[in-house]
Amino acid sequence: MPINDLVAGQSTVGAPLVRTEPIQERSAARIDALLDAAAAVVDEIGFDRLTTAMVAERAGASIGTVYRYFPDRIVLLQALRDRALLRYRRSVVAAIDAESPAHWWNAVECAIDAFVGMFRTEPGFRIIRFSDVERAGVPEDEVVRPVGFAQQFAEILSDEYGLPSGEELSFRLEVVVEIMDSLINRAFVEDPEGDERFISEARTVAREYLERRFGDNA
């Protein structure tokens, strides 16, 4: 099913950046525990002040264990980001599978609702600027950058709902990603559950923007 392409080939913990390969089940659990600790620290003090020593202490692990998997704090934060974004993509897939939206806008709503849900439930997610991650990348000689969310989602909307395929749809969805990133982030600046005024307005702006270009009906 095309929607599953959103998670196909995505790394759970930035695997090309992690020192120990291959990642066995035991090692994966240890990495998750370290990332859980990093997320908790980030939520408390922000990512600028996070250190590997803080993560080791919070996880009840030695600093050597942290360095075994993450050579520095930057790689640790990248892995935390990658895990959160993979979880977001999985939540979009789960929502669309569960709801089987009949209209392309309802599929977009699933993605927006999943984004809001990540802010409410995923530790460390609020420090991630989704649009910055979509524009960023690691050096080409280290890893091939995965296809961006907007491009993959455009293919899904085209295949499943008949929206015109091509660069225009991808570009319009990139604009929506920027809008959502700004307004949803703003919704959670002061309210841990999100200011519903900003969340509602984000949905309205995105829908009106896309419907002006692609119509109310696919």
Sequence and secondary structure as in RCSB ss.txt:
>XXXX:A:sequence
MPINDLVAGQSTVGAPLVRTEPIQERSAARIDALLDAAAAVVDEIGFDRLTTAMVAERAGASIGTVYRYFPDRIV
LLQALRDRALLRYRRSVVAAIDAESPAHWWNAVECAIDAFVGMFRTEPGFRIIRFSDVERAGVPEDEVVRPVGFA
QQFAEILSDEYGLPSGEELSFRLEVVVEIMDSLINRAFVEDPEGDERFISEARTVAREYLERRFGDNA
>XXXX:A:secstr
 GGGGGTTT  SS GGG SS S  HHHHHHHHHHHHHHHHHHHHH SSS  HHHHHHHHT  HHHHHHH SSHHH
HHHHHHHHHHHHHHHHHHHHHHHH  SSHHHHHHHHHHHHHHHHHHSTTGGG  HHHHHH    TTT      HH
HHHHHHHHHHH    SHHHHHHHHHHHHHHHHHHHHHTSS TT  HHHHHHHHHHHHHHHHHHH S  
